[in-house]
């Protein structure tokens, strides 16, 4: 818990970093929201249907509107999908800068240094994202496939409620496996940053062993942060049920609440990476293994005896405190 609270204090002190990421996220959202608003305003033809949907979703109104204006809306939906892909890319891109910020305690945040760190670690984190996605598809996706096959086999013997519960059990296994893989991915990011590991599979394997040996300190805190984020979403839906969007003032109030939620999500992402970085510093690291060098058992007079070469033990914590030499540590 000390790592969690320490990372929280540093996250609350990283307002400039969070505002920067939030501003970029907001700009991406406006790229799709403003054209969508103008298109909807032009296509509604003074109809009261869209206004009636503010109080609750009406599939009949939505179906009629898409049937009449689907051609105008489809390009905007495609733009939204590509913006989603860009958001995932930026989430990977920001990782190196966030970890560098947590590694520079007491140094004022510098946007220039942040961008340099983001670009410096981008290639290795893109590779790690591919490795993590592969493990999610194989390791977690197998639960969905198995649950579907079991549901088909038991469809003749169980009721619809029984099939639902069977599917729910396999879905819970999928969630647990996927979150475990994502947790390992976070610690692999920290390991690649602190230990300068460039191979995604190697970093993921080392992080996996680290997480399994310390499930409570790693996966337990990861789930605690998930529950915190779920609590914020629950508060949003509570406000959404209490504030009925019937006019412009209530729409603006919900817009502000939505932006607060987005800002909080950015802070949670920074907090999660900071927590992983601090936990990684406190966990015991495996000792370096000696690598003996072959030597001659019967040396000649012209060939000296070679002794086994054993590397000197290194202080892991001292190594972790050294910043990346390829990334500037301050920019005053």
PyMOL commands that set and color helices and strands:
alter all, ss='L'
color gray80, all
select helices_A, chain A and resi 2-12+15-43+49-55+59-103+111-120+122-153+160-194+200-213+215-242+248-282+316-320
alter helices_A, ss='H'
color red, helices_A
deselect
rebuild
show_as cartoon
